[in-house]
Amino acid sequence: MPELTLHNSFSRRRERFEPLDASHVRVYVCGPTVYDRPHIGNARPAVVFDVLVRLLRRLYPRVTYVRNITDVDDKINARAAESGEPIAAITARTTADYEADMAALGVLPPDVEPRATGHIAEMIALIERLVEGGHAYAADGHVLFSVASFAEYGRLSGRSPDELLAGARVEVAPYKRDAGDFVLWKPSTPDLPGWDSPWGRGRPGWHIECSAMSHAYLGESFDIHGGGGDLLFPHHENERAQSLCAFPGSRFARYWVHNGMLLVNGEKMSKSIGNIITVQDACARAPAEAVRLALLKTQYRAVLDFSDAALAEARHDLDRFYRGLERSGADAVAAPAASVTAALCDDLNTPLALAEMHRLANAAMQGEQAAGAELRGAGALLGLLAMDPAAWFRSGDDPRIDALVAERTDARRAKDFARADAIRRELDALGVVLEDGAGGTTWRRK
């Protein structure tokens, strides 16, 4: 079995992956807060951890992958207030949007997809444990985690006490014992979602939700906790603190894996700039598989710059891969080449894995059927090449293409060769190659 190494955000170095139980690897990844259509920044972790889980399933006999849905949150409440749409309708619609968009990108569903609203009882029980252990306190209808009670607070993010306070953007409140203490439970007014609790009607804080859901499905200690780098602090720092304090002697997550930031044309996505690209928008610009590949061409921890040029390059790469499959005549899916698996075992080095796929594609285009089968296997490991080559080369067709091909055929029959040549040049500018044969004219992309 190849040795898998991952960069552990906790140790700030690459480590050999050694699961707590080699017969059952357990992974938790923070999923979306469902109040809007998912954008490509939401898609990056979903795609990255989909590849990681695919790899783990190749290396280990059993993997349990949990990715949650946050469906109780102040952002959702604010969206309902401004739109007038009921909260339940917002969360149902946007959860369905998220799942549909991730499926379009080839992201396999997790083994468990818990919703926060389905685990309020577990959250209350966890908060009660923290209160009983002296790590949390009730004040003015709230329950807060006492940061001072956990000596390791800040170790995951590597921040000093002053940086912790600045980074948390903490709410100044008279009921807090310490400015850095964070909310586990807060009161709800009648117009907001709320549940009965020992501290009155209220709702959970964001951080306690993931601790409760990971514990419910993976236990006190599990192998990998993943998410976007923006969650490292305060969300993951707070998760770790409350989970270790609730279950003394546990390890919570052994490996912390975070993907890097995503930019759009060199700039951070922002409503104020107006450069937010939803997954739906991106898939209108290029086939969904090209969007997925564009998200994988940069190593997961690096900053990824998403652009139309990156989409075009990803589509071109897929054209080469599918052309290789077509020319090799490979229908079977072989085990991926050892070099591809080795690249992914090297801290998910997707650029190197894709370079190996290009090598296989070169051989496949020379008619090597074994290379084509290995290329299919490599694609399956990265969630790519799921289509039939013929279907790929017709995907995302511009309706003008068939019309122009038909018009050229008519021009040739009428011996209007000047018009036929002009249409060929027009199609060439669209990236279309014409192939005239005894059976008529066919076309393909370059």
DAKA-V744009 format. One record per backbone hydrogen bond with DSSP energy under -1.0 kcal/mol. NH is the residue of the N-H (numbers start at 0). CO is the residue of the C=O. If there is no record, write none. Layout:
BEGIN
NH|CO + NH|CO
END
This chain:
BEGIN
4|344 + 5|14 + 7|12 + 8|255 + 11|7 + 12|7 + 14|5 + 16|3 + 23|20 + 24|61 + 26|63 + 27|223 + 28|65 + 29|225 + 33|69 + 34|32 + 39|276 + 42|38 + 43|39 + 45|41 + 46|42 + 47|43 + 48|44 + 49|45 + 50|46 + 51|47 + 52|48 + 53|49 + 54|50 + 55|51 + 56|52 + 58|54 + 59|55 + 63|24 + 65|26 + 66|111 + 67|28 + 68|113 + 69|31 + 76|72 + 77|73 + 78|74 + 79|75 + 80|76 + 81|77 + 82|78 + 83|79 + 89|85 + 90|86 + 91|87 + 92|88 + 93|89 + 94|90 + 95|91 + 96|92 + 97|93 + 98|94 + 99|95 + 100|96 + 101|97 + 102|98 + 103|99 + 104|100 + 105|102 + 106|101 + 110|64 + 111|64 + 115|68 + 117|114 + 118|115 + 122|118 + 123|119 + 124|120 + 125|121 + 126|122 + 127|123 + 128|124 + 129|125 + 130|126 + 131|127 + 132|128 + 133|130 + 134|129 + 135|129 + 136|143 + 138|141 + 141|138 + 142|184 + 143|136 + 144|181 + 145|134 + 148|145 + 149|146 + 152|149 + 154|151 + 157|153 + 158|153 + 163|159 + 164|160 + 165|161 + 166|162 + 167|163 + 175|172 + 180|177 + 183|142 + 184|142 + 185|202 + 187|200 + 191|188 + 194|201 + 199|196 + 201|194 + 202|185 + 204|183 + 210|206 + 211|207 + 212|208 + 213|209 + 214|210 + 215|211 + 216|212 + 217|213 + 218|214 + 221|251 + 223|25 + 224|254 + 225|27 + 226|256 + 228|258 + 230|227 + 231|228 + 235|230 + 236|231 + 237|233 + 238|234 + 239|235 + 240|236 + 241|237 + 242|238 + 243|239 + 244|240 + 245|241 + 246|242 + 249|246 + 253|221 + 254|222 + 256|224 + 258|226 + 259|299 + 262|303 + 263|266 + 264|305 + 266|263 + 273|269 + 274|269 + 278|37 + 281|277 + 282|278 + 285|281 + 289|286 + 290|286 + 291|287 + 292|288 + 293|289 + 294|290 + 295|292 + 296|292 + 301|298 + 303|260 + 305|262 + 310|306 + 311|307 + 312|308 + 313|309 + 314|310 + 315|311 + 316|312 + 317|313 + 318|314 + 319|315 + 320|316 + 321|317 + 322|318 + 323|319 + 324|320 + 325|321 + 326|322 + 327|323 + 328|324 + 333|372 + 340|336 + 341|337 + 342|338 + 343|339 + 344|340 + 346|4 + 346|344 + 347|343 + 348|342 + 349|347 + 352|348 + 353|349 + 354|350 + 355|351 + 356|352 + 357|353 + 358|354 + 359|355 + 360|356 + 361|357 + 362|358 + 363|359 + 364|360 + 365|362 + 366|363 + 367|362 + 371|367 + 372|368 + 373|369 + 374|370 + 375|371 + 376|372 + 377|373 + 378|374 + 379|375 + 380|376 + 381|377 + 383|378 + 391|387 + 392|388 + 394|391 + 396|393 + 400|397 + 402|398 + 403|399 + 404|400 + 405|401 + 406|402 + 407|403 + 408|404 + 409|405 + 410|406 + 411|407 + 412|408 + 413|409 + 414|411 + 415|410 + 416|414 + 419|415 + 420|416 + 421|417 + 422|418 + 423|419 + 424|420 + 425|421 + 426|422 + 427|423 + 428|424 + 430|427 + 431|426 + 432|443 + 434|441 + 436|439 + 439|436 + 441|434 + 443|432 + 445|430
END
